[in-house]
């Protein structure tokens, strides 16, 4: 007597599993677009600022923050900066904000100062464009 193994059902079962998996993935991708899940992602804008430290004539540390502009400079409403978590100060108090605008203020004697510059854009968004120590 010869026993025969029946393997006829293996291939159709794997095919059905693959088809269900592909259908679930496609449904998830389509649902993401239909319900707007992909539209809330913000694009990063490209603008820059620099910070430099120098001593004034009396030997006190002075910090100069300069707005450098960039490809998205036309979208910038204002640039504010903080030093060591202080109240935000504008880089340029007069409009329009142009590349090369700067603000000089006192630094901390003998310590590195933490400078954070934030750009505010015409679409209502804001983005940190400088986070450094000088």
Buried (B, 14 or more C-beta within 10 A) or exposed (E): EEEEEEEEEEEEEEEEEEEEEEEEEEEEEEEEEEEEEEEEEEEEBEBBBBBEBEEEEEEEBBBBBBBBBBEBBEBBBBBBBBBEEEEBBBBBEEEEBEEEBBBEBEBEEEEEBBBBBBBBBEEEEBBEBBEBEB
